[in-house]
Structure formats: C-alpha cells, structure tokens
C-alpha cells in the first residue's frame, strides 16, 4: 500500500451504497489503472490511500465472507 496524492476532480469518486447518504464517517473510492484509491469523504483534498486491485478485491471478498 502507498499514499498517493491525487487531484479530487481527476477521478470518479463514489461512496458505498451502505453509507446512507450522511456526511459522517464515510470513505470514498475511485478506480485507477491497476489501483483502487481510497480517501476520507470529509477531507477530499487530503491524503489518498492507493492499493493494488488484487489486494482490494481480496479485502472486499473477506468482508463479504465475514457477513
């Protein structure tokens, strides 16, 4: 994993459908070539976490298996 500085307007950021539309404690994601970008929705100009697509798929799969 690495931190990546990205311009917010350059990406198609989205929130989880589970966020409920409120403005608290949400993360947003955007897809980039071979990467998934993650940021705090309350701080769109703040740091961005960048993870490989395979690692992101593994993470999401683990969440679904634990439900």
PyMOL commands that set and color helices and strands:
alter all, ss='L'
color gray80, all
select helices_A, chain A and resi 8-10+17-19+53-65
alter helices_A, ss='H'
color red, helices_A
select strands_A, chain A and resi 2-4+14-15+27-32+35-40+48-52
alter strands_A, ss='S'
color yellow, strands_A
deselect
rebuild
show_as cartoon
